[in-house]
Amino acid sequence: MMTSEQTHPLSEALHWAVGQAVQAPSLHNAQPWRFRIRGPGVDVRADRSRSLPVIDADGRELATSCGAALFHLRIALRTKGLDVDVRRLPDPLDPDLIARVIVKPGQAPTEEELRLCAAIATRRTSRAPYLGITVPDEVIERLRRDAETEGAWFAPLTEEAQRVQLVALVMEADHLQWSNSELREEFAQWMRPNDSTAHDGVPGYSLGLDNVQSHIAAMAVRLMDRGAQEAVAHRDLVAASPLLVILGTTGDGPIDWVRAGEALDRILLRAESEDLRVAFLNQPVETAELRPSVGELAGRPGFPQLILRIGYGTAGPGTPRRPVSEVLE
């Protein structure tokens, strides 16, 4: 039994924290992670059976997703009064071991830690247009500090010329991705009808589809190149986004990808706590021939990992998650 009034019995706290970790975002909601409770801690492991080998051939976004789950786990454990020691990629012979998290009784959680953890329950990706309300400079600065705290850099695109360049890159990436039948097939495999009982994947309602549309969406994706339509839609979404940000790291190896995921997750939870909505425009980063141009646009040394659009607006719908029993080894 833990002695601090802020903590639960250790095993209960660890299981509860894993339940928070699985709420993290992931590409196509593939949830490519597993967890192993080991003594006074938790291992975060990659689940390669849930990889996306077409759009994410090098596993970069898989590692980023696991990094996001790692931050969810970290912040959840802190709210139980547990200090957290994180050892990222600790075993060169076991690349699936993303992180080993060791806990011990610690200080009571701060108000900020409690606020960030509370945001886990309501955080959603919001694909809708945002309101034309400027994000205050002090909020942007908090988001920047969040990224830097986790070892990433945060590059807002503040000039109109930068926004125009980003639109061009996103539209080109949309055309390239949708012209790839293998990529469309991969996406279709993760699409789900609205009435699906699956605990993963992309339900039609999260894309704004009604029940009938959601049942034919996967077939339509397989058969149709919607690059032109998607490009126009994303152009309009960029125009309706008051804040556009490129998130990156100085390096571009597995540990950098994990840290990018942790930085992303801290930003997402901060944004939720500030009543901000966030969605992704990662297509140019996922497209090898366009990624260097994203880096040039950011104007920062290193490598772009994600592109975010941020603003005020309607919260997005929740998407399913696998239960803890499915992700614990």
Secondary structure, 3 states (H helix, E strand, C coil): CCCCCCCCCHHHHHHHHHHHHCCCCCHHHCCCEEEEECCCEEEEEECHHHCCCCCCCCCHHHHHHHHHHHHHHHHHHHCCCEEEEEEECCCCCCCCEEEEEEEEECCCCCHHHHHHHHHHHCCCECCCCCCCCCCCHHHHHHHHHHHHHCCCEEEECCCHHHHHHHHHHHHHHHHHHHCCHHHHHHHHHCEECCCCCCCCCEEHHHHCCCHHHHHHHHHHHHHCCCHHHHHHHHHHHHHCCCEEEEEEECCCCHHHHHHHHHHHHHHHHHHHHCCCEEEECCHHHHCCCCHHHHHHHHCCCCEEEEEEEEECCCCCCCCCCCCHHHHEC
